[in-house]
Amino acid sequence: MSKSISRRDFMKGAAVGIVGAGILGTGMVSAEESEKPEYKANCSRVVPSQSVTWDEEHDIVVVGYGLAGATAYVEAVTIDPDVDVAIYDKSDYDNRGGMTIASGQSVLFPEPSPANLERFRTYCRALWSPNITSDENVDWLTYEMANDLEWIQGALEIGGYEVGNGRGGGPIRYGSQLVEFPLLEGADYRAAGGTFRPINHSSSFQAGGCWYGMSAAAEKLGCTPNYSHEVLALVQDAITKHVDGVKIKKPDGSVIHVKANKGVILATGGYEGNLQMLRDFNGADTMYSAGSPYVTGDGVKMQAAIGAQLWHMDNHTMPCGYFHGIKVPDYPTCFIRQFYFNSGAWCEVAADSTRYYDEARTYQRQHMKYYEHGQYVDVPIYRSQPVHIIFDDNCCKAQAMVNDWLGWPATCANKYVWSSDNSVEVEKGWIVKADTIEELAEKLGRDPVALKATIDRFNEMVDKGVDEDFGRDIASMAKIEQGPFYAIEEFPALPACSGGGKRNIKGEVLNWDDEPIPGLYSAGELGSTVSNLYQNGTYLHEAIATGRAAIDTILGGRSVLKPTINLSRAVAVWGNAEDGEYSTFAKGLHDPYELIFEIKDHQLVDIRLGEGADNMFMSIEDFNAFKQGLIDTQSNEVDAITGATIDCQAIQDALYNVFGERRS
């Protein structure tokens, strides 16, 4: 595969655009479609090598071009610039990005100190219990997450991106990440939530930034992904059982067989876009994906056909959670319902037209889980259908009813911008409108008496100043009384799932005897280590770690990428400071003393003592040692000097006061 073809030239020849409502033909597989004979006839997922003639030949074939696939390419060509890597993706160019494009863009970075890493591992084991996840997998993945920041920053810089601190901007800060399940053992670990955004970009957050950043690096290094190429089957030697390549349907409908001399990496994501698989493995009446419609379980099917050991197809809870999805005719996957309402004049009703839980709590901060009877469980939307959100005119005009930063229809290249007062969507018929609650009920096919009784009860409790039924915060409630009235049906919507073939820390896909299937690897969401509860930022970091691991196993090496911009831009509060000297006062055990910080080229190059130096309790030798640690690591998270903890913390706090936020 030639690396001399420019990305622009390739896209002119291979990209197939989809505009507006045309995305309905993107490959989302309905339960009905999957039963058609012509669909089943094209679903043989394993082909014997002895029966094919190879049309193309490459060193490595990567199936799927999300974050894991892009990372695999970067790792491969930085280990061996001459390696021939071919990438095939089911989506077209305009709808590229896989599940990553629809995610919240957080990459979790645990603080790498040994003690903190052990706390984080304890937390992960508590998250993923009672599902079986080996200690080896947990130990490896958590180590990678804590120690690959430098590699990631170096990779991103190739494409003009950098790591930044969450949605708040600035460099990453350990201790800033939301711990979603604080009641679990190990929840006192420290971590940072990072996002990827263009270097020196004015915004601290870019929708889809994690994929855009890593794919920019891959394409800068020569990657020319083959879009609109659907991998239909694995090609396996009938005798040795080695996976030799793949069978592919091209955009023109023709079929080719592509040989992979060194290995095939499946990075196809989960099965969220396949409604039949959602029904089979999760059991809801109706469920949709909130992610890419191209993620339809192809990798799961190929792995199952070849004898891979499946795990995490369903869990004690669904890891990424059953978000409240808004499904509209023009898009095959779901918008995500608004998390934060400016008006409280709304409620949710279940199949019997009654409220069924406290609908206004911030469940999204625990990936749609809540604590009940000693454990975290899924919100009950998937067992309460049909579900509608009922709201009045005040609520309708107060904000858009969907999020604009999460979910594929709101984040893909052809994203839809929902109107701020919902008027456009009412006109489209996506939102049902009626003059009275009774009329609204009839339009929804509900019992008018039952729905009116629910709204009357809701309004009565607003007047009382207490939700006697479910304990909803009264500050989040307002009377649903200003007509006209509105409703939207809500569906459980999966942003991601973990199911697929079990893999080891080398990225090898395992059979039912825990033996590697030769020549077959996986990366990313497909067969994820994550099970049960999900801590934000884990999936995307796992995609990076496993994409690298599969390549490292295939090529027998590991690339080392060091950022050309000093890593202090990612880990130190002074990373964005202009050159110069900055003076402040620190408060240790005695009176304040002056500290003068010198910055050059975004690096901390010196700390000097000024006025009141005698008030510092620590010795000058300890001060110089601690200063040198800050300078050598270009990180303000250096361990304190034994016997001088107070002054060390005072210096660190002074750094935060001058260049960032005060530590909690």
N, C-alpha and C positions, 0 to 999 in steps of 0.2 A: 504493500500500500504506500503510494508515494506521499511524502510529507511536503512536497513542493507545491501542491495545489493550494491556492489561497482559499481561506474560508469564504470570501465573497464569491469567488468563481464557483466553488462547490455548491453554495446555496442557490445560485442562479440556475444550476442544472438540476438540483435534487429536491429543493424545497417545494412542498405542496401546500399552498395557503388555504386557510379556512377563515371565512369572515362571518361575523354575526351569528345568526341562527344556524348556519351550516355546520357548526360543531356537533350537531346531533349525530352525525355519521362518524364519530371518532373512534368507535371500537368498543364502547361500553356494551357488555354482553348481558342482555336481559334473560330472565329465567325462561321466557317463551322461546327466544332465539336459540338458546343453547339446546333446545329439544328438536330443532329442525334437522331432518336427515342430511341436508347439504352442509350444515355446520358440523355435525358429528363426523361426516365423511372426511373432513379436513383436519381431524383432531388426533391422528396417530402421532404420539409424542416421541417415539423412539424409532429410528431407522437403522438397520444394520449397515455397517460400512461396506460390506461385501456387495451390496446391491446398488451402490451409487458410483457415479463418476464425478470427480471433484471439478467444480467450475472456478473456484478461487482457492488460494492457499495463503495463510498468514501464520505468524508465530503464535499470536494470542487473539482470541475472539472474545469480545466483551458484549454481552447482550443486555442492553439497557443503558441509557445515558442520563441518569440522575446524578446525585452527588457521589454515590459509590462508583459508578462507571467513570465519571470524570476524574475522580481521585486515582483510580486504577491506572488510567492513562498517564497522569502526571508522574506517578511513582515509577511506571515502567520505563518511560523515556529518560527519566533522570538517573535511573540505574544503568540503562543501556540505550544511548541515543539512536542506535541503529535498529532497535527492536521494531518489528512490524506488528502493530496493534490495529485491529479492525473493530470498530464499534458499530453496532446495529441497534436502532431504536424504532419501536412500533409507531411512535407519534410522528406527526409532521413537524416541520420547523416552527410554525406559528404556535404550536401547542406543546413545545418542548419543556423539559425540566423535571419530568417525573413527579413523584410525590413531594420532592423537596420544594418545588415552586409554590406549593399550597400550604406549606407548614409555617409555623410561627417564627422560624429562622433562628432559634436559639441553639447554640452549641455549648454544652456543659464542660467546664474546665475545673476539676477539683484541684485545690491547692496541693502541690506535689510533695509536701513534707511526709515522711514515713508515718507519723502518728495520724495525720489527717487522712492519708490514703487508707489506713486500716479502718478508720471510722466510716469512710465512704463505702468501703467494701461491706462492712456490717450493715449499713443502710441498704445497699443494693440487694443483699441476701434477704433482708426483711421485706423489701419491695416485691421480690420475685418469688417468695414463698406463697403457697405450697408447691408451685410448679418446679419441676426438676431442672435445675441449671447447674452445671458442674462448677466446682470450686476453681478448676483450671480456667474455664471461660471467664468467670467473674474476676479472678485475679489478673488475667491478661488484659481484659477490656478496660478495667479501672486503671491499670498502670498506663495503658496507652492514652487514655483520656487525660491523665494527670501530667503526661510528659511529652506530648507531641506538639505543644503550642509553637515552638520555634519552627518545626517543619511546616506546619500549616501556614504560619505567617510568611515563611519563605516561598511557599507554593503560591499563595495568593498574590504576592508582590509581582510575580511573573506576569499576571494579568491585570495589574494595577489596582488590586484590592488590599484590604487590611482587616485585621481583627479589631473589633471595638466592643465596648461594654453595652450589651443589651440594647434596649430602646432608649436609654438615657444618654448615650453618647460618651465620649471620652475613652480612655484606655480601660481595659478590663480591671476589675477590682475584686480580689478574693473576699468572700464574705457578702457579696452583693446579690448572689443568686437566691431566688425564692426556693425554700425547702418545702415541697408540696405536702409531705406527710410527716409533720413534726412529732407525732406520737410514736413513731417507729424508732427502734434502737439504732443508734448511729446517726440520728438526724441532726446532731450538733456539728457535722462536718462543715468545712468551709469550701466554697466554690465560687466561680464567676460564670455568668452567662454571657457568652460572646456572640456577636453577629458579624457578618462579613459585609463590608460596604466599600465603595470606591475610595481610594486614598484621597484625602482632602475634600471629600464630598461634603456638601453643606448639611445633608441630613444624616442623623445618627442611625437611621433604619431604612433598609431597602427591602420591599416585598420581594421574595425570591432571591435575596442577596447571596445566600449560601451557595445556591446552584450557579448563579451568574458569576460569582467569584471564582469557583473552582473550574467551571467550564471555560472561563476566559483564560485561565492558566493553561488548561489542556490545549485549547485551540492556538494559543500563542506558541506552544511547543510543537504544533503540527497536526493536531487532531482534526480529522475531517469526518465527523459522524455521519453515518448513513441513515437518514431519517426515512420514515414511511417504509421501513423494511421490517416485516414481521417474522420473527424466528418461530417456525412451526414445530420443530422437533430437534432433538439431539441425535447425532449420528454416532453409533457405538459399535465397536468391533464385536461381532457375535461370539467370538471365541475368547479373546482376552478380557472383554468387558471394558476396555479403555474407551473413553469418550474422545472421538477423533475430530468432531466438528459439529456443524449445525445445518439444518435445512431452512431455507429462507424464502419467503414470498416477497418479491420486489414490488415497487409501486405500480408497475404495469401488469401485475398479476402473474408474471412468470416465476418459476421456482428454480432456485439454484442450491447447490451444496457447497459449503465453505469449509475447508479443512483448517484445523487449528493444530499446528505442530507441537506447541508447548502446553496448551490448555484452553479450556472454555470457562469463562467466568459469567455466571448468571447474576445479574444485578437488576432484575425485572420488577422488584417491589413485591407487594403482597397480592391480595385478591379482592381489594375493596371495590373495584370497578366491575365485578362479576356478581350480579344480583342473585344468581342461583347459588353460588358459593357462600355469599353472605347468609342466605336463608339456611343452607345446609349446616354451616359451621357456627352460626350465631343465633338462629332460631327466632328472630323477630318477625312480626307479621310482614312488615315492609321496611327495608333499610337501604340506605344509599351511601355512596362514598362522598366525602368532602374533598377528595383529592382528584388526581388526574384520571380521566375516563379511560386512559390507555393501560392502566394497571389492572389487568383482568385475570390474574392468577396463572399466566402462562408458565412462569417459572415453577410454580407449585406443581402444575400438571406434568411438566417434563421431569421434575424430580421424582414425583410419585411413580411415573411410568418406568423410570429406570431403577426403581427399588430403593430410593432414598428413605431414610428414617424421618418421618414427619414429626415435628413437635410444635407446640404453642399455636396449634390451629384454633383452639379456643382456650380460654383461661378462666381462673377463678373469677376475675373481672377482666373486661376487655382493656388492655393496657392503655391505649391512647384515649379511651373513653367514648361513650355515646353522646356526642355533641348534638345540639338541637339544630337539625338541618332544615333549610327552606328550599324546597325543590320547585323549580319553575320550568315551564315547557321548553324554553329556549336553550336550556343548559342540561347536560346529562348528569352532572353531579351537583352537589348542594352548596348553597351559601350557608354560612353559619349565623345563627340568630344573634342579634345584638346582646352583648354582655352587660352593658351599663346603660340603663334607661334614664333619660332626663325627666320622664314623667312616670308616676307610679300607677297610672290608671290602666292596668293590664293584669291579666292572670292567665294561667293555663288550665285547660280542662281535658280530662281523659275520656275514654270511650263512653262512660255513662254521664258525661257532661258535668261532672263534679271536679273540683280541684283534687290533686292527688299527692302533693308534697309542697314544701316551701320553695316555690319556683324562682325566687329572687336572690337566693344565696349565691355567692361567688364560687360555684362549683368548678368553673374553668381553672381556678387556681390549684385544683387537685385533679385536673383532667377528668372532670365530671364524675367525681367520687364524693361520697360523704360518709361520715363515721356513724355506725349504728351497731349496737349490741357487740361492741368490742372489736369491730373490724371495719375497714373501708369497703364500701360496696358501690356499684354503679347506680347512677340516678335512674329512676324507674320508667323513663320514657319508652324503652323498648318492650315493656310489658303493659303498656297503658293505651295502646293505639286503638282508634285514631285519636291524635292529640291536636288541639288547636290553641293558639294564643289568641285571646279575646282582648280588644283594646278599644278605647274611645277616641274621639276626634282630637282631644288634647294630646294624647300619647302619640297619635299618628303624625301630628305635625311637629313633634318635639325632636325627633331624630330618625335616621334611617333604621329600619327594623333588622338590618343585617350588618355584620362586621365588614370593614373594607380592607382588612390586612390578612385575613385568614380564610382558607377555603379556595378551591381552584377557580370557580367562576369570578371571584373578586381579585385574583392574583395572576392569572394566566396572561399571556401576551394579548389575547383578545378579551380582556377582562371587561366586565360590565360594571359601570358606576351607578350604584343605586341612588335614587333621588333622596335628598336630605329630609323631605317632608312626605315621602312615599307616594306623592301624587301621581307620578308616572306609572308606578307599579299598580296603583289602584285602577288607573285608566287601562292598563294592559290586562286587567282581570286577575293578576297574580295575588292581589289582596281582595278578599270578599268584603263588600260594603253593603250595609243595610241601615234603614232609618231607625229600627227598633231592635232590641235583643231578640225578640220573638221572630222577627223576620230574618234576622241573621241566622238563628237556629234552623229555620226551615231551609235556607239556602245551603246550609252545611249538612243537611240531612239529620239534624239532631232534634231531640224532643224540646219544643219551645218552653214548656213548663219547667223542665229540669234545668235548662240553661238559665232561664230567668231567675229561678230560685238560687242558683249558684252566684249569680251576679248580685242579687239582692243581699245574700248572706255576706258577700265580700264587702259591699258598701256599708252594711250594718256594722261590721267589725272595724272599718275605717272610722266610723263615727264613735265607736267605743274606745278607739285608740289601742287596740290589741287584736292580733290574729289568734283567736282562740282555737283554731283548727290545726294550724301547722307552725305557728310561732314565727311567721315572717316579720321581719323588722318593719314596724309601723311607719318608719321614715321612708320606706320604699313603696308604700301603698298610698293610693289616692282613689277616690270614688270613680268608678267607671259609669259616668252619667251623662257626659256631653256627647250627644249624637252628632253626626251619624256614628255607627259602630262598625268595627272591622274584625276580620279574622284571617289568620294564615295557618294552614296545616303544617305541623312540624313532624319530622321523621328522625329517628336515630340515624346519625351520620358518622361514619368512621373516618377519621383523618388518616389512620394507619392501623395496621395489624401486624402481628409478629410471626404468623404461621409460615411454615416451609420446611425444607430439608434441614436436619440438624447438621451443624458444621463445627469443626474444631478450631483451635486458635490459629491454625495455618490457613484457614479459609477452605479447607477440603470438605466436600459434602460426604456425609457418612451414610452407610447402609444400615440395615436393622441389626447388624452385628457390631456396630460402631467401627467399621472398617472404612477407610477412604475409598470412594468410587474413583478409580484412576482417571485423571484428565479433567475432572469436573470440580469446579470451585464456585463459591457464591459470596456475595457481599451485599451489605445494606440490610434493608427491611426483610428481605426474603430469608426466612429461617433465623430471625433475630434472636439474640440471647435474652432480650427483654421479655418478661412475662408478668402477668398479673398487674401490679401497679407500675406506673410509669412516671419517672422524674423528668421534667422538662429538660430538653437539650441532649438526651441520651441517644435517641435514634440518629440524629444527624452526625453526632460524633462517632457512633458505631459505624455509620456508612463510610466515614473517612478511614477509620482504623481497619475495617475489614477489607476495604478496597486495596489498601496498602498491603495487608497481610497476604491476600491471595497472590498478588504480584510478587511479593518477596519470596513466597514458596516456589512459584513457577520459575523465577529468574535466579533464585539463590542469592539474593542480596537485599540490601535496604539502602534507599537513597538518603542523603543528608543534605537538606536545603537550609541555608542560613539566610535570614532576611538581610537585604542590602540596607534597608532602613533599620536603625537599631531597634532591638526588641523592646526597648523602653517605651516605644509607641504603643505597645500592647499591654505591658505589665506594670508600668510605673506611672504615677500620677503626674510626673513632670514631662511626660512624653510629647505633649503639644505646646510646651512653653517656649517662648522666644529666648534667644541667647541673652545672657545678662546675669546680674547679681540680684538676689531676692533676699530681703531681710525680714525676720520675724522673731518673736520671743517665745521661748519654750518654758514650760513650768514643770520643774521636777519636784524634788523633795523640799527645796528651799525657795527662795525668791526667783523670779524669772531671769533668764539669761538669753542674750541675743545669739541667733544663728544666721549665718549668711550663706545661702546656697548659690553656687555658680553653675549655670547651664550653658552648654555649648553643643551645637548640632543635636539638640534634643536629648543630650546626655547630661547626667549629673557628674560634674568633673571635680567638684570640691565642696567641702563644708568647713566654714571657719567660725570660730567663736568671736563674738564682739563684746558689747557692753555686758557687764555682770557675769563674766566668765567664771568668777570665783564661786558663784552660786550653784554651779553644776556639781553634783555629788560624785558622779563617776570620775575615775582617774583619767588623765589625759591619754594614757596608754589604751584604756578601754574605749575612750571616745574615738581615737584614731583607728582602732580595730573595727569598731562598728561602722564608722564612716567608710572605711575601705571596703567593707562588705556590701554596703549600698552601692558604691561606685563599681565594684567588680561585677555584681549581678545586674546592675541597672534595674533593680527592683526594690520597692520600699517594704517588701514582705520578708525582710531578713530576720532571722532569729535573734532575740536579745542576748546580750553578753551576760553570762552568769554573774550575779551579784550587782548588776547594774540595770536591772529590768526597767525601773521607773524612768530613768533618764533615756534609755533606748526608746521606750514607748513615747516619751515626750518629744523626741526628735522625729519619730514617725508621724505623730500627730501634727507636728509643725509642718511637715511636708504636705500632709493632707490639707492643712489650713491654707497654705500658700497656693498649692497647685490643684487641689481637688476638693473632695468632700471629707468632712471629719469622720473618722472611723466610729462605728457603733460600739 
